[in-house]
Amino acid sequence: MNDVPLLPILLHPDPILRAKARPVAEGDADLVRALAPRMLATMYKAPGIGLAAPQVGEKLRLVVIDLQPDDTPSPMVLVNPEIVAASEERAVREEGCLSIPGQYADVERPARVKVRWRELDGTRREMEADDLLATCLQHEIDHLDGVMFTDRLGPLKRNMLIKKFLKEQKLKSREAM
Ligand SMILES: [Zn+2]
């Protein structure tokens, strides 16, 4: 895993983050098999618990997640994931995003979701998720439709957070000069 080259993570307001990603097709098999371990390595290094392909510049419906329960790696690679059911009950959880680093906010979403996807070898999978995994799945699948977690905030909170992020980025780039 240490030899896997890392990928640059795109930051807001990169337009690729706003594009709708296309489904992974059979012809993408080699690309996706090469991309998934690089995305996982990039996510672990960040560090983060989820990463969607558009965040590394690939407009493909591919997501990697690892909540690392008890610090044990348990990577998930989700090809063409989709939410097929969501609970009426909602839950609020603090979210952040590797494409808006350093910014966090409470986001309200369905508490539980049922998700379908394919594994790298094409196996169909389906699971019901709650708690942190439900949040993470929804956050990453949103990325495939060009949706950022900040879009789920009220306008006032969203504007404040984005403004703060852009200001901090400006300071950072000035320090780098
Ligand atoms: Zn994100």
Backbone and ligand atoms as CSV (ligand in chain L), in Angstrom:
chain,resi,resn,atom,element,x,y,z
A,1,MET,N,N,0.838,-1.200,0.000
A,1,MET,CA,C,0.000,0.000,0.000
A,1,MET,C,C,0.874,1.252,0.000
A,2,ASN,N,N,2.072,1.149,0.607
A,2,ASN,CA,C,2.922,2.335,0.721
A,2,ASN,C,C,3.437,2.825,-0.627
A,3,ASP,N,N,3.494,1.908,-1.601
A,3,ASP,CA,C,4.037,2.276,-2.903
A,3,ASP,C,C,2.996,2.864,-3.834
A,4,VAL,N,N,1.737,2.846,-3.406
A,4,VAL,CA,C,0.683,3.350,-4.280
A,4,VAL,C,C,0.811,4.862,-4.407
A,5,PRO,N,N,0.934,5.381,-5.642
A,5,PRO,CA,C,1.048,6.832,-5.779
A,5,PRO,C,C,-0.244,7.537,-5.366
A,6,LEU,N,N,-0.086,8.635,-4.655
A,6,LEU,CA,C,-1.255,9.369,-4.186
A,6,LEU,C,C,-1.788,10.274,-5.286
A,7,LEU,N,N,-3.032,10.674,-5.122
A,7,LEU,CA,C,-3.688,11.545,-6.104
A,7,LEU,C,C,-3.940,12.908,-5.465
A,8,PRO,N,N,-3.814,13.996,-6.253
A,8,PRO,CA,C,-4.166,15.296,-5.693
A,8,PRO,C,C,-5.683,15.398,-5.500
A,9,ILE,N,N,-6.089,15.926,-4.356
A,9,ILE,CA,C,-7.524,16.094,-4.077
A,9,ILE,C,C,-7.961,17.488,-4.523
A,10,LEU,N,N,-8.987,17.536,-5.361
A,10,LEU,CA,C,-9.497,18.817,-5.839
A,10,LEU,C,C,-10.221,19.538,-4.712
A,11,LEU,N,N,-10.047,20.850,-4.677
A,11,LEU,CA,C,-10.687,21.665,-3.647
A,11,LEU,C,C,-11.791,22.510,-4.248
A,12,HIS,N,N,-12.790,22.823,-3.415
A,12,HIS,CA,C,-13.800,23.807,-3.783
A,12,HIS,C,C,-13.088,25.088,-4.188
A,13,PRO,N,N,-13.407,25.799,-5.258
A,13,PRO,CA,C,-14.567,25.613,-6.144
A,13,PRO,C,C,-14.210,24.948,-7.479
A,14,ASP,N,N,-13.438,23.893,-7.497
A,14,ASP,CA,C,-13.113,23.232,-8.757
A,14,ASP,C,C,-14.401,22.758,-9.443
A,15,PRO,N,N,-14.572,23.105,-10.726
A,15,PRO,CA,C,-15.836,22.767,-11.406
A,15,PRO,C,C,-16.088,21.267,-11.528
A,16,ILE,N,N,-15.016,20.454,-11.500
A,16,ILE,CA,C,-15.232,18.993,-11.593
A,16,ILE,C,C,-16.048,18.495,-10.405
A,17,LEU,N,N,-15.903,19.173,-9.265
A,17,LEU,CA,C,-16.674,18.786,-8.075
A,17,LEU,C,C,-18.164,19.021,-8.264
A,18,ARG,N,N,-18.502,19.830,-9.266
A,18,ARG,CA,C,-19.904,20.188,-9.509
A,18,ARG,C,C,-20.517,19.411,-10.667
A,19,ALA,N,N,-19.703,18.562,-11.314
A,19,ALA,CA,C,-20.198,17.812,-12.479
A,19,ALA,C,C,-20.896,16.531,-12.016
A,20,LYS,N,N,-21.815,16.062,-12.835
A,20,LYS,CA,C,-22.449,14.772,-12.553
A,20,LYS,C,C,-21.546,13.680,-13.125
A,21,ALA,N,N,-21.150,12.743,-12.277
A,21,ALA,CA,C,-20.256,11.679,-12.715
A,21,ALA,C,C,-21.043,10.632,-13.501
A,22,ARG,N,N,-20.357,9.976,-14.446
A,22,ARG,CA,C,-21.044,8.962,-15.254
A,22,ARG,C,C,-20.849,7.576,-14.642
A,23,PRO,N,N,-21.803,6.673,-14.934
A,23,PRO,CA,C,-21.669,5.321,-14.390
A,23,PRO,C,C,-20.407,4.645,-14.898
A,24,VAL,N,N,-19.812,3.814,-14.061
A,24,VAL,CA,C,-18.677,2.991,-14.459
A,24,VAL,C,C,-19.212,1.913,-15.405
A,25,ALA,N,N,-18.584,1.795,-16.585
A,25,ALA,CA,C,-19.010,0.793,-17.564
A,25,ALA,C,C,-17.972,-0.330,-17.605
A,26,GLU,N,N,-18.281,-1.391,-18.352
A,26,GLU,CA,C,-17.347,-2.533,-18.408
A,26,GLU,C,C,-15.979,-2.121,-18.934
A,27,GLY,N,N,-15.980,-1.181,-19.896
A,27,GLY,CA,C,-14.730,-0.705,-20.482
A,27,GLY,C,C,-13.853,0.062,-19.506
A,28,ASP,N,N,-14.401,0.418,-18.347
A,28,ASP,CA,C,-13.635,1.168,-17.341
A,28,ASP,C,C,-12.940,0.251,-16.347
A,29,ALA,N,N,-13.082,-1.055,-16.530
A,29,ALA,CA,C,-12.615,-2.010,-15.507
A,29,ALA,C,C,-11.162,-1.772,-15.111
A,30,ASP,N,N,-10.273,-1.637,-16.109
A,30,ASP,CA,C,-8.848,-1.468,-15.797
A,30,ASP,C,C,-8.600,-0.159,-15.060
A,31,LEU,N,N,-9.243,0.897,-15.564
A,31,LEU,CA,C,-9.083,2.220,-14.954
A,31,LEU,C,C,-9.513,2.171,-13.490
A,32,VAL,N,N,-10.675,1.584,-13.255
A,32,VAL,CA,C,-11.239,1.572,-11.908
A,32,VAL,C,C,-10.405,0.698,-10.970
A,33,ARG,N,N,-9.904,-0.419,-11.497
A,33,ARG,CA,C,-9.064,-1.287,-10.658
A,33,ARG,C,C,-7.757,-0.593,-10.278
A,34,ALA,N,N,-7.258,0.269,-11.147
A,34,ALA,CA,C,-6.035,1.021,-10.839
A,34,ALA,C,C,-6.348,2.197,-9.911
A,35,LEU,N,N,-7.524,2.791,-10.126
A,35,LEU,CA,C,-7.885,4.008,-9.401
A,35,LEU,C,C,-8.242,3.736,-7.938
A,36,ALA,N,N,-8.969,2.652,-7.692
A,36,ALA,CA,C,-9.503,2.394,-6.340
A,36,ALA,C,C,-8.399,2.344,-5.268
A,37,PRO,N,N,-7.309,1.583,-5.486
A,37,PRO,CA,C,-6.264,1.565,-4.439
A,37,PRO,C,C,-5.587,2.919,-4.257
A,38,ARG,N,N,-5.489,3.677,-5.348
A,38,ARG,CA,C,-4.889,5.016,-5.230
A,38,ARG,C,C,-5.812,5.938,-4.445
A,39,MET,N,N,-7.117,5.792,-4.690
A,39,MET,CA,C,-8.081,6.609,-3.929
A,39,MET,C,C,-8.040,6.242,-2.448
A,40,LEU,N,N,-7.955,4.953,-2.151
A,40,LEU,CA,C,-7.883,4.529,-0.742
A,40,LEU,C,C,-6.627,5.078,-0.085
A,41,ALA,N,N,-5.487,4.954,-0.768
A,41,ALA,CA,C,-4.225,5.447,-0.206
A,41,ALA,C,C,-4.297,6.950,0.035
A,42,THR,N,N,-4.893,7.670,-0.920
A,42,THR,CA,C,-5.040,9.125,-0.814
A,42,THR,C,C,-5.941,9.488,0.365
A,43,MET,N,N,-7.010,8.716,0.530
A,43,MET,CA,C,-7.957,8.955,1.624
A,43,MET,C,C,-7.299,8.702,2.984
A,44,TYR,N,N,-6.551,7.596,3.095
A,44,TYR,CA,C,-5.878,7.291,4.372
A,44,TYR,C,C,-4.870,8.369,4.718
A,45,LYS,N,N,-4.164,8.867,3.692
A,45,LYS,CA,C,-3.105,9.856,3.926
A,45,LYS,C,C,-3.679,11.185,4.375
A,46,ALA,N,N,-4.885,11.510,3.896
A,46,ALA,CA,C,-5.446,12.863,4.086
A,46,ALA,C,C,-5.454,13.356,5.548
A,47,PRO,N,N,-5.964,12.656,6.573
A,47,PRO,CA,C,-6.735,11.422,6.516
A,47,PRO,C,C,-8.224,11.718,6.430
A,48,GLY,N,N,-8.936,10.756,5.831
A,48,GLY,CA,C,-10.395,10.876,5.754
A,48,GLY,C,C,-11.023,9.509,5.822
A,49,ILE,N,N,-12.368,9.487,5.848
A,49,ILE,CA,C,-13.072,8.197,5.938
A,49,ILE,C,C,-13.823,7.883,4.662
A,50,GLY,N,N,-13.818,8.818,3.699
A,50,GLY,CA,C,-14.498,8.562,2.439
A,50,GLY,C,C,-13.942,9.469,1.354
A,51,LEU,N,N,-13.963,8.969,0.117
A,51,LEU,CA,C,-13.479,9.771,-1.007
A,51,LEU,C,C,-14.233,9.322,-2.259
A,52,ALA,N,N,-14.679,10.297,-3.040
A,52,ALA,CA,C,-15.405,10.002,-4.278
A,52,ALA,C,C,-14.514,10.357,-5.468
A,53,ALA,N,N,-14.638,9.594,-6.563
A,53,ALA,CA,C,-13.750,9.779,-7.710
A,53,ALA,C,C,-13.689,11.231,-8.231
A,54,PRO,N,N,-14.821,11.969,-8.276
A,54,PRO,CA,C,-14.711,13.363,-8.754
A,54,PRO,C,C,-13.741,14.204,-7.920
A,55,GLN,N,N,-13.548,13.842,-6.657
A,55,GLN,CA,C,-12.623,14.603,-5.801
A,55,GLN,C,C,-11.172,14.441,-6.231
A,56,VAL,N,N,-10.903,13.389,-7.023
A,56,VAL,CA,C,-9.550,13.245,-7.568
A,56,VAL,C,C,-9.584,13.431,-9.089
A,57,GLY,N,N,-10.617,14.109,-9.582
A,57,GLY,CA,C,-10.645,14.526,-10.978
A,57,GLY,C,C,-11.226,13.520,-11.954
A,58,GLU,N,N,-11.783,12.415,-11.448
A,58,GLU,CA,C,-12.369,11.407,-12.342
A,58,GLU,C,C,-13.887,11.457,-12.218
A,59,LYS,N,N,-14.554,11.787,-13.336
A,59,LYS,CA,C,-16.017,11.918,-13.278
A,59,LYS,C,C,-16.671,10.555,-13.431
A,60,LEU,N,N,-16.378,9.677,-12.481
A,60,LEU,CA,C,-16.889,8.304,-12.485
A,60,LEU,C,C,-17.630,8.034,-11.181
A,61,ARG,N,N,-18.642,7.161,-11.269
A,61,ARG,CA,C,-19.417,6.834,-10.073
A,61,ARG,C,C,-18.686,5.739,-9.274
A,62,LEU,N,N,-17.686,6.191,-8.550
A,62,LEU,CA,C,-16.826,5.313,-7.761
A,62,LEU,C,C,-16.529,5.999,-6.427
A,63,VAL,N,N,-16.675,5.231,-5.350
A,63,VAL,CA,C,-16.502,5.776,-4.005
A,63,VAL,C,C,-15.664,4.789,-3.187
A,64,VAL,N,N,-14.780,5.301,-2.366
A,64,VAL,CA,C,-14.115,4.445,-1.387
A,64,VAL,C,C,-14.429,4.974,0.014
A,65,ILE,N,N,-14.593,4.037,0.935
A,65,ILE,CA,C,-14.938,4.376,2.320
A,65,ILE,C,C,-14.167,3.440,3.234
A,66,ASP,N,N,-13.687,3.978,4.345
A,66,ASP,CA,C,-13.171,3.117,5.407
A,66,ASP,C,C,-13.347,3.839,6.732
A,67,LEU,N,N,-14.264,3.348,7.547
A,67,LEU,CA,C,-14.509,3.978,8.853
A,67,LEU,C,C,-13.485,3.504,9.871
A,68,GLN,N,N,-12.670,2.522,9.508
A,68,GLN,CA,C,-11.620,1.984,10.375
A,68,GLN,C,C,-12.093,1.756,11.804
A,69,PRO,N,N,-13.110,0.890,11.979
A,69,PRO,CA,C,-13.584,0.619,13.341
A,69,PRO,C,C,-12.443,-0.001,14.153
A,70,ASP,N,N,-12.262,0.485,15.367
A,70,ASP,CA,C,-11.174,0.020,16.248
A,70,ASP,C,C,-9.808,0.115,15.562
A,71,ASP,N,N,-9.643,1.128,14.712
A,71,ASP,CA,C,-8.372,1.351,14.009
A,71,ASP,C,C,-7.977,0.196,13.099
A,72,THR,N,N,-8.921,-0.665,12.758
A,72,THR,CA,C,-8.629,-1.773,11.857
A,72,THR,C,C,-9.073,-1.383,10.452
A,73,PRO,N,N,-8.157,-1.445,9.469
A,73,PRO,CA,C,-8.574,-1.084,8.114
A,73,PRO,C,C,-9.669,-2.020,7.608
A,74,SER,N,N,-10.753,-1.441,7.090
A,74,SER,CA,C,-11.803,-2.258,6.465
A,74,SER,C,C,-12.346,-1.492,5.264
A,75,PRO,N,N,-11.516,-1.452,4.188
A,75,PRO,CA,C,-11.864,-0.634,3.036
A,75,PRO,C,C,-13.079,-1.158,2.279
A,76,MET,N,N,-13.926,-0.238,1.844
A,76,MET,CA,C,-15.044,-0.551,0.959
A,76,MET,C,C,-14.805,0.185,-0.354
A,77,VAL,N,N,-14.967,-0.521,-1.464
A,77,VAL,CA,C,-14.916,0.118,-2.784
A,77,VAL,C,C,-16.295,-0.053,-3.403
A,78,LEU,N,N,-16.948,1.058,-3.716
A,78,LEU,CA,C,-18.319,1.000,-4.218
A,78,LEU,C,C,-18.365,1.521,-5.653
A,79,VAL,N,N,-18.674,0.611,-6.568
A,79,VAL,CA,C,-18.817,0.970,-7.977
A,79,VAL,C,C,-20.295,1.208,-8.248
A,80,ASN,N,N,-20.595,2.336,-8.860
A,80,ASN,CA,C,-21.982,2.712,-9.176
A,80,ASN,C,C,-22.926,2.594,-7.974
A,81,PRO,N,N,-22.548,3.171,-6.832
A,81,PRO,CA,C,-23.434,3.064,-5.669
A,81,PRO,C,C,-24.689,3.911,-5.852
A,82,GLU,N,N,-25.803,3.408,-5.345
A,82,GLU,CA,C,-27.016,4.222,-5.358
A,82,GLU,C,C,-27.817,3.971,-4.092
A,83,ILE,N,N,-28.481,5.035,-3.656
A,83,ILE,CA,C,-29.351,4.933,-2.491
A,83,ILE,C,C,-30.720,4.502,-3.000
A,84,VAL,N,N,-31.160,3.323,-2.571
A,84,VAL,CA,C,-32.429,2.802,-3.074
A,84,VAL,C,C,-33.561,3.005,-2.073
A,85,ALA,N,N,-33.233,3.326,-0.826
A,85,ALA,CA,C,-34.264,3.646,0.164
A,85,ALA,C,C,-33.638,4.477,1.272
A,86,ALA,N,N,-34.444,5.372,1.840
A,86,ALA,CA,C,-33.962,6.217,2.935
A,86,ALA,C,C,-35.058,6.328,3.991
A,87,SER,N,N,-34.661,6.346,5.249
A,87,SER,CA,C,-35.646,6.418,6.335
A,87,SER,C,C,-36.263,7.806,6.393
A,88,GLU,N,N,-37.492,7.839,6.913
A,88,GLU,CA,C,-38.105,9.148,7.140
A,88,GLU,C,C,-37.439,9.827,8.324
A,89,GLU,N,N,-37.032,9.004,9.256
A,89,GLU,CA,C,-36.334,9.541,10.428
A,89,GLU,C,C,-35.038,10.197,9.964
A,90,ARG,N,N,-34.730,11.347,10.560
A,90,ARG,CA,C,-33.528,12.059,10.145
A,90,ARG,C,C,-32.557,12.148,11.305
A,91,ALA,N,N,-31.307,12.356,10.974
A,91,ALA,CA,C,-30.276,12.451,12.005
A,91,ALA,C,C,-29.342,13.597,11.645
A,92,VAL,N,N,-28.802,14.222,12.668
A,92,VAL,CA,C,-27.863,15.326,12.471
A,92,VAL,C,C,-26.476,14.864,12.889
A,93,ARG,N,N,-25.511,15.081,12.024
A,93,ARG,CA,C,-24.149,14.679,12.334
A,93,ARG,C,C,-23.185,15.730,11.770
A,94,GLU,N,N,-22.093,15.925,12.462
A,94,GLU,CA,C,-21.103,16.885,11.972
A,94,GLU,C,C,-20.350,16.274,10.793
A,95,GLU,N,N,-20.252,17.045,9.704
A,95,GLU,CA,C,-19.543,16.558,8.519
A,95,GLU,C,C,-18.430,17.513,8.136
A,96,GLY,N,N,-17.436,16.928,7.492
A,96,GLY,CA,C,-16.373,17.710,6.887
A,96,GLY,C,C,-16.127,17.103,5.525
A,97,CYS,N,N,-15.199,17.661,4.761
A,97,CYS,CA,C,-14.982,17.161,3.404
A,97,CYS,C,C,-13.537,17.437,3.003
A,98,LEU,N,N,-12.895,16.452,2.401
A,98,LEU,CA,C,-11.497,16.638,1.990
A,98,LEU,C,C,-11.360,17.699,0.901
A,99,SER,N,N,-12.480,18.068,0.257
A,99,SER,CA,C,-12.429,19.114,-0.767
A,99,SER,C,C,-12.716,20.499,-0.193
A,100,ILE,N,N,-13.099,20.540,1.094
A,100,ILE,CA,C,-13.249,21.815,1.821
A,100,ILE,C,C,-12.559,21.625,3.167
A,101,PRO,N,N,-11.244,21.355,3.147
A,101,PRO,CA,C,-10.574,20.931,4.380
A,101,PRO,C,C,-10.646,21.986,5.479
A,102,GLY,N,N,-10.783,21.484,6.703
A,102,GLY,CA,C,-10.764,22.371,7.872
A,102,GLY,C,C,-12.114,22.938,8.254
A,103,GLN,N,N,-13.148,22.659,7.448
A,103,GLN,CA,C,-14.473,23.226,7.735
A,103,GLN,C,C,-15.445,22.104,8.106
A,104,TYR,N,N,-16.195,22.334,9.164
A,104,TYR,CA,C,-17.131,21.315,9.637
A,104,TYR,C,C,-18.465,21.968,9.958
A,105,ALA,N,N,-19.543,21.210,9.753
A,105,ALA,CA,C,-20.867,21.731,10.101
A,105,ALA,C,C,-21.826,20.571,10.304
A,106,ASP,N,N,-22.860,20.830,11.122
A,106,ASP,CA,C,-23.897,19.825,11.342
A,106,ASP,C,C,-24.786,19.733,10.106
A,107,VAL,N,N,-24.993,18.516,9.627
A,107,VAL,CA,C,-25.821,18.299,8.443
A,107,VAL,C,C,-26.928,17.314,8.817
A,108,GLU,N,N,-28.155,17.635,8.394
A,108,GLU,CA,C,-29.278,16.741,8.644
A,108,GLU,C,C,-29.560,15.907,7.400
A,109,ARG,N,N,-29.652,14.597,7.592
A,109,ARG,CA,C,-29.923,13.663,6.493
A,109,ARG,C,C,-30.795,12.534,7.029
A,110,PRO,N,N,-31.332,11.687,6.115
A,110,PRO,CA,C,-32.009,10.475,6.594
A,110,PRO,C,C,-31.084,9.673,7.509
A,111,ALA,N,N,-31.665,9.123,8.583
A,111,ALA,CA,C,-30.851,8.420,9.587
A,111,ALA,C,C,-30.330,7.091,9.056
A,112,ARG,N,N,-31.140,6.460,8.195
A,112,ARG,CA,C,-30.749,5.144,7.662
A,112,ARG,C,C,-30.978,5.120,6.157
A,113,VAL,N,N,-30.105,4.438,5.462
A,113,VAL,CA,C,-30.267,4.293,4.008
A,113,VAL,C,C,-29.963,2.861,3.593
A,114,LYS,N,N,-30.625,2.478,2.493
A,114,LYS,CA,C,-30.281,1.197,1.866
A,114,LYS,C,C,-29.521,1.546,0.589
A,115,VAL,N,N,-28.347,0.957,0.425
A,115,VAL,CA,C,-27.467,1.295,-0.693
A,115,VAL,C,C,-27.156,0.037,-1.502
A,116,ARG,N,N,-27.148,0.206,-2.816
A,116,ARG,CA,C,-26.769,-0.878,-3.718
A,116,ARG,C,C,-25.542,-0.453,-4.508
A,117,TRP,N,N,-24.631,-1.397,-4.748
A,117,TRP,CA,C,-23.444,-1.086,-5.548
A,117,TRP,C,C,-22.863,-2.372,-6.100
A,118,ARG,N,N,-21.811,-2.236,-6.873
A,118,ARG,CA,C,-21.062,-3.405,-7.318
A,118,ARG,C,C,-19.657,-3.328,-6.758
A,119,GLU,N,N,-19.089,-4.493,-6.481
A,119,GLU,CA,C,-17.692,-4.522,-6.072
A,119,GLU,C,C,-16.822,-4.473,-7.322
A,120,LEU,N,N,-15.509,-4.373,-7.122
A,120,LEU,CA,C,-14.575,-4.279,-8.253
A,120,LEU,C,C,-14.698,-5.475,-9.191
A,121,ASP,N,N,-15.025,-6.647,-8.638
A,121,ASP,CA,C,-15.140,-7.843,-9.485
A,121,ASP,C,C,-16.538,-7.990,-10.082
A,122,GLY,N,N,-17.388,-6.983,-9.867
A,122,GLY,CA,C,-18.711,-7.007,-10.475
A,122,GLY,C,C,-19.808,-7.557,-9.573
A,123,THR,N,N,-19.425,-8.117,-8.424
A,123,THR,CA,C,-20.424,-8.676,-7.504
A,123,THR,C,C,-21.404,-7.593,-7.057
A,124,ARG,N,N,-22.712,-7.927,-7.135
A,124,ARG,CA,C,-23.716,-6.992,-6.647
A,124,ARG,C,C,-23.766,-7.023,-5.128
A,125,ARG,N,N,-23.864,-5.861,-4.517
A,125,ARG,CA,C,-23.963,-5.785,-3.055
A,125,ARG,C,C,-25.097,-4.854,-2.676
A,126,GLU,N,N,-25.661,-5.125,-1.518
A,126,GLU,CA,C,-26.700,-4.249,-0.985
A,126,GLU,C,C,-26.572,-4.261,0.522
A,127,MET,N,N,-26.722,-3.103,1.151
A,127,MET,CA,C,-26.691,-3.091,2.614
A,127,MET,C,C,-27.519,-1.957,3.158
A,128,GLU,N,N,-27.983,-2.154,4.383
A,128,GLU,CA,C,-28.635,-1.073,5.104
A,128,GLU,C,C,-27.621,-0.506,6.077
A,129,ALA,N,N,-27.545,0.815,6.118
A,129,ALA,CA,C,-26.548,1.457,6.976
A,129,ALA,C,C,-27.228,2.464,7.882
A,130,ASP,N,N,-26.657,2.624,9.071
A,130,ASP,CA,C,-27.112,3.698,9.944
A,130,ASP,C,C,-25.882,4.400,10.524
A,131,ASP,N,N,-26.125,5.285,11.453
A,131,ASP,CA,C,-25.033,6.010,12.126
A,131,ASP,C,C,-24.042,6.647,11.139
A,132,LEU,N,N,-22.769,6.573,11.503
A,132,LEU,CA,C,-21.734,7.250,10.709
A,132,LEU,C,C,-21.669,6.723,9.272
A,133,LEU,N,N,-21.870,5.419,9.099
A,133,LEU,CA,C,-21.785,4.864,7.746
A,133,LEU,C,C,-22.893,5.419,6.847
A,134,ALA,N,N,-24.095,5.589,7.404
A,134,ALA,CA,C,-25.197,6.161,6.616
A,134,ALA,C,C,-24.851,7.574,6.159
A,135,THR,N,N,-24.287,8.354,7.070
A,135,THR,CA,C,-23.881,9.726,6.744
A,135,THR,C,C,-22.806,9.717,5.657
A,136,CYS,N,N,-21.810,8.871,5.865
A,136,CYS,CA,C,-20.671,8.825,4.957
A,136,CYS,C,C,-21.114,8.399,3.552
A,137,LEU,N,N,-21.955,7.371,3.470
A,137,LEU,CA,C,-22.453,6.910,2.170
A,137,LEU,C,C,-23.202,8.034,1.452
A,138,GLN,N,N,-24.059,8.731,2.174
A,138,GLN,CA,C,-24.845,9.799,1.543
A,138,GLN,C,C,-23.945,10.951,1.106
A,139,HIS,N,N,-22.975,11.277,1.930
A,139,HIS,CA,C,-22.037,12.359,1.613
A,139,HIS,C,C,-21.257,12.021,0.337
A,140,GLU,N,N,-20.749,10.790,0.254
A,140,GLU,CA,C,-19.919,10.412,-0.905
A,140,GLU,C,C,-20.765,10.257,-2.168
A,141,ILE,N,N,-21.952,9.678,-2.043
A,141,ILE,CA,C,-22.814,9.506,-3.220
A,141,ILE,C,C,-23.280,10.878,-3.725
A,142,ASP,N,N,-23.485,11.818,-2.813
A,142,ASP,CA,C,-23.764,13.206,-3.218
A,142,ASP,C,C,-22.682,13.739,-4.159
A,143,HIS,N,N,-21.416,13.433,-3.845
A,143,HIS,CA,C,-20.301,13.917,-4.678
A,143,HIS,C,C,-20.465,13.466,-6.129
A,144,LEU,N,N,-21.048,12.279,-6.337
A,144,LEU,CA,C,-21.192,11.750,-7.698
A,144,LEU,C,C,-22.208,12.559,-8.501
A,145,ASP,N,N,-23.041,13.306,-7.777
A,145,ASP,CA,C,-24.020,14.168,-8.448
A,145,ASP,C,C,-23.632,15.637,-8.356
A,146,GLY,N,N,-22.383,15.886,-7.998
A,146,GLY,CA,C,-21.908,17.268,-7.933
A,146,GLY,C,C,-22.419,18.037,-6.726
A,147,VAL,N,N,-22.864,17.302,-5.704
A,147,VAL,CA,C,-23.427,17.952,-4.508
A,147,VAL,C,C,-22.408,17.904,-3.377
A,148,MET,N,N,-22.178,19.055,-2.758
A,148,MET,CA,C,-21.261,19.135,-1.614
A,148,MET,C,C,-22.084,19.212,-0.327
A,149,PHE,N,N,-21.477,18.834,0.805
A,149,PHE,CA,C,-22.251,18.839,2.059
A,149,PHE,C,C,-22.725,20.249,2.411
A,150,THR,N,N,-21.997,21.231,1.925
A,150,THR,CA,C,-22.391,22.623,2.207
A,150,THR,C,C,-23.736,22.968,1.547
A,151,ASP,N,N,-24.079,22.235,0.462
A,151,ASP,CA,C,-25.371,22.462,-0.192
A,151,ASP,C,C,-26.531,22.041,0.711
A,152,ARG,N,N,-26.236,21.216,1.711
A,152,ARG,CA,C,-27.270,20.709,2.619
A,152,ARG,C,C,-27.464,21.641,3.814
A,153,LEU,N,N,-26.704,22.733,3.859
A,153,LEU,CA,C,-26.811,23.697,4.956
A,153,LEU,C,C,-27.751,24.823,4.555
A,154,GLY,N,N,-28.241,25.552,5.540
A,154,GLY,CA,C,-28.992,26.762,5.250
A,154,GLY,C,C,-28.067,27.772,4.595
A,155,PRO,N,N,-28.655,28.731,3.827
A,155,PRO,CA,C,-27.817,29.666,3.050
A,155,PRO,C,C,-26.853,30.495,3.909
A,156,LEU,N,N,-27.298,30.870,5.093
A,156,LEU,CA,C,-26.460,31.719,5.943
A,156,LEU,C,C,-25.208,30.953,6.394
A,157,LYS,N,N,-25.457,29.749,6.902
A,157,LYS,CA,C,-24.372,28.899,7.391
A,157,LYS,C,C,-23.433,28.532,6.240
A,158,ARG,N,N,-24.039,28.219,5.087
A,158,ARG,CA,C,-23.241,27.818,3.928
A,158,ARG,C,C,-22.307,28.954,3.512
A,159,ASN,N,N,-22.855,30.153,3.389
A,159,ASN,CA,C,-22.039,31.287,2.948
A,159,ASN,C,C,-20.911,31.587,3.928
A,160,MET,N,N,-21.229,31.480,5.209
A,160,MET,CA,C,-20.196,31.743,6.228
A,160,MET,C,C,-19.047,30.746,6.110
A,161,LEU,N,N,-19.442,29.479,5.954
A,161,LEU,CA,C,-18.433,28.408,5.903
A,161,LEU,C,C,-17.543,28.539,4.661
A,162,ILE,N,N,-18.182,28.799,3.518
A,162,ILE,CA,C,-17.429,28.918,2.258
A,162,ILE,C,C,-16.496,30.138,2.315
A,163,LYS,N,N,-17.019,31.229,2.853
A,163,LYS,CA,C,-16.220,32.455,2.961
A,163,LYS,C,C,-14.981,32.202,3.824
A,164,LYS,N,N,-15.210,31.538,4.951
A,164,LYS,CA,C,-14.126,31.231,5.876
A,164,LYS,C,C,-13.099,30.331,5.188
A,165,PHE,N,N,-13.585,29.348,4.446
A,165,PHE,CA,C,-12.684,28.424,3.756
A,165,PHE,C,C,-11.828,29.165,2.727
A,166,LEU,N,N,-12.478,29.996,1.902
A,166,LEU,CA,C,-11.739,30.705,0.851
A,166,LEU,C,C,-10.713,31.671,1.447
A,167,LYS,N,N,-11.085,32.280,2.577
A,167,LYS,CA,C,-10.177,33.204,3.251
A,167,LYS,C,C,-8.945,32.445,3.751
A,168,GLU,N,N,-9.195,31.288,4.359
A,168,GLU,CA,C,-8.079,30.487,4.881
A,168,GLU,C,C,-7.183,29.980,3.750
A,169,GLN,N,N,-7.801,29.635,2.619
A,169,GLN,CA,C,-7.025,29.164,1.466
A,169,GLN,C,C,-6.113,30.287,0.943
A,170,LYS,N,N,-6.667,31.492,0.920
A,170,LYS,CA,C,-5.914,32.657,0.432
A,170,LYS,C,C,-4.703,32.890,1.328
A,171,LEU,N,N,-4.931,32.818,2.645
A,171,LEU,CA,C,-3.829,32.991,3.593
A,171,LEU,C,C,-2.758,31.936,3.378
A,172,LYS,N,N,-3.227,30.691,3.177
A,172,LYS,CA,C,-2.315,29.576,2.978
A,172,LYS,C,C,-1.450,29.797,1.739
A,173,SER,N,N,-2.087,30.223,0.630
A,173,SER,CA,C,-1.311,30.380,-0.604
A,173,SER,C,C,-0.357,31.545,-0.469
A,174,ARG,N,N,-0.713,32.537,0.349
A,174,ARG,CA,C,0.190,33.659,0.568
A,174,ARG,C,C,1.423,33.201,1.369
A,175,GLU,N,N,1.142,32.331,2.376
A,175,GLU,CA,C,2.244,31.802,3.178
A,175,GLU,C,C,3.205,30.968,2.325
A,176,ALA,N,N,2.630,30.331,1.313
A,176,ALA,CA,C,3.427,29.422,0.472
A,176,ALA,C,C,4.358,30.190,-0.460
A,177,MET,N,N,4.071,31.494,-0.672
A,177,MET,CA,C,4.869,32.262,-1.656
A,177,MET,C,C,6.226,32.695,-1.118
L,1,ZN,ZN,ZN,-16.716,15.233,0.646
